[in-house]
Amino acid sequence: MTPKPNNNQYALNLGLAGFAGQVGCITLLIVFGALFGGLWLDGFLRTKPLFTIVLLIGSVPVTIFVMFRVALSAVAKIKPVQPASARPVKEENPSE
């Protein structure tokens, strides 16, 4: 006997996986952008490790801020679903 799938749990898991993937990709883009930008600036200005280190350290608060904003936008898109027991029951009027 196979267990009955829980659609709400499946949707939650799918949403969390999408959120984690989005945050991971954005983090990689910011870190690689800081790395390559720092390497380019160091090569252009001949200041070997200075800009690479500064930009990589500076990418940490930027990444945290972007993750926070992405999390807020994901939470704003969540639409709560009322369970069947919490929905208002239509009362019949016996006087009609």
Long-range contacts (C-beta under 8 A, 24 or more apart in sequence): 8-81, 15-74, 15-78, 19-70, 19-71, 19-74, 22-70, 22-74, 23-67, 23-70, 23-71, 26-63, 26-66, 26-67, 26-70, 27-63, 27-66, 27-67, 30-59, 30-62, 30-63, 30-66, 31-56, 31-59, 31-63, 33-59, 34-58, 34-59
